[in-house]
Amino acid sequence: MKQVFRRALATGVVLSALVSAAWAEDFDPDSATFDPDSKFVITPFGAIIGDPAQVIDLSTDRIGFTYCSTFPDKNRGMLLMASIVIPAQDGAEGGGHSMMLSVDQARSFIAYLRKGPEWADVASENKVGLFSKPIGDVIGSESEAEHLSIKFVSDEQSNGSVRIEHVLGGVTKAFELGINPAVKFAAQAEHALETALALIPESAPEEDAEKSKLFE
């Protein structure tokens, strides 16, 4: 899994080296629209593969970009690797972080990211000011060895954002996305997942008919 992530990161670095002199207008950091046909975008840090959403790594305040890929696992079925690629900047080397999600977890991840606009409207209309609230747990809970959660955060001006917090091996990684980039990340993840499942449908979990009736 680590090798797959490193290959994805290396691809982004190569693109950056090839076109780092290009202008950066082509990438809108606040866009909510994902273009699945985009091969790469031009950012102030060079070219980044695909059509990513922009995030902030809260541990370093550095800017990162999202990247999604999939692969089948013999035990867990199709897996989505939702990644954050951090380009080299401010004198620091590039890096990244990845989150491995089963189909069900990936769909929860996507749904929680898409809650951002609704919650941001509520925060703005009610002038809630400084406020944070979990939207949902994607993996585990706070007491477990791995915990991935999505949170909504409102600042002093009641402007909303979405925070991804991933705890693994006692280490917490947190990333902040604007409301529109969160929606874009959801679309990027959904496209990667559903494209893969269309090619290998047996990797999708079987639907529980009785549970499904509860949501009709």
Disulfide bonds with the S-S distance in Angstrom:
none
